[in-house]
Amino acid sequence: MRYRAIIGRDLRLAYRRRGELATPVIFFVIVTALFPLALNPDPALLRTLAPGVIWVAALLAVLIGQDRLFKTDYEDGSLELMLLSPISLEWIVLLRVFTHWLVTGLPLVILSLLLAMMLDYPMHAIGILVMSLLLGTPILSFLGAIGASLTVGLRRGFMLLPILVLPLTIPVLIFGAAAAGRAALGDHSAAPLYFLGAMLMLTVTLSPFAIAGGLRVSLES
Amino acid sequence: MFVWFHKLASPPFFYRFAQKLAPWLGWLSLLVILAGLYGGLWLAPPDYQQGDGFRIIYVHVPSAMLSMFAYMVMATAAAIGLIWRMKLAHAVSAAVAPLGASFTFLALITGSLWGKPMWGTYWVWDARLTSELILLFLYLGYIALNHAFEDRRTGDRASAILALVGVVNIPIIHYSVQWWNTLHQGQTIFFGPKSEMPPSMYIPLFIMILGFMLFFAAFSLKRLQVEVLQRENKSAWVRELVETT
């Protein structure tokens, strides 16, 4: 019941700030559109680049969305109330990051279908691409939330966040792009998908502790 | 023993302890490094394949080892600081991080200088090079976060969490990068009869590693002294120290 209240609050807030939520999605589309312009619109080239381009753009878009995750709650003091509430902060954080992924990460996954077509990504492999993003973007959300929790008290935190988080996201990028790339070539892509799944389990279980720890440090000051 | 250990955590006691120990370690490291260099650059025979070019390992391998060792020191100290709220432990992490970043940079530079004649290019996206580059990014992120806060203690605790997240991630990064691509030569130094290197080559290398370790210890202590002075700049013993010198 209380858990549902937390998710419901975040969903309502998200609905009332629709414009803010659209930013990462628009960013995702624009960044992807820059690659054909910068490189070469040759379909054969785009087909080989598509998995990497979509993955890099999704990674950056997720990180951009994470910056605001705790900011308004930090500024108006709701975060302190969450710290004082009888539910442990780790649980709250887990639910909130998941809700945030529902409204920022999931639209990216859906939109990747369209972008994949525009980059001439083979249709038979599109299921694997979506699968890799479905498993990978929540990991990115949780890693980004670690950075957001540490920088929430800083005025220029949005500058620092990518520097802190990007090195940590490299394994996700490697396995995610590998799964999508292999599927495009008609290869087996189960192994990288399993790795993504394992990393997802690891981040969902461990990162709430780091995020809650980061929030406690930020709130103490 | 434990009493002495507890005393060591007190900043003024530690400062005087480091003041005595650091010069000894510093001069010793100079001697050991000179001995290692003599062994590596004059006594060791040229490699049958790489000629004299292999001699860069006498700087490359110790700095690569220390780049990882320094991260472990930094993360261990960060954990101690977070768990037992020990001020000195946070100072250790903050003092060691720039040294670790420098060793990482040195390992990358020496590696790429060696790569030009051997692989024909300064940089390849090989697994170990890439991991080392990511390690440099992790150090830079830690240093940036540590300095981003106005309150020193908040910065210490926030960056300590980041260092611990990094420790969990390092093996994952290491293996994912390794499966992604590898070109770097495998391990060639083993103890005992399995070793592919003659003793005249690997003994100077061990001497160099020891020398780099001593150098790292000496400079960590010196940097730590500066950190302690900055953090304790309002306390009576620092004032006394500044006035008497």
Interface residues (C-beta under 8 A of the other chain):
Chain A: I146 L150 T151 G153 L154 R156 G157 L160 I163 L164 L166 P167 L168 I170 P171 I174 F175 A178 F195 M199 L206 S207 A210 G213 G214 V217 S218 E220 S221
Chain B: L82 I134 F137 L138 L140 G141 A144 L145 A148 F149 D151 R153 T154 R157 A158 I161 L162 L164 V165 G166 V168 N169 I172 I173 S176 V177 W180
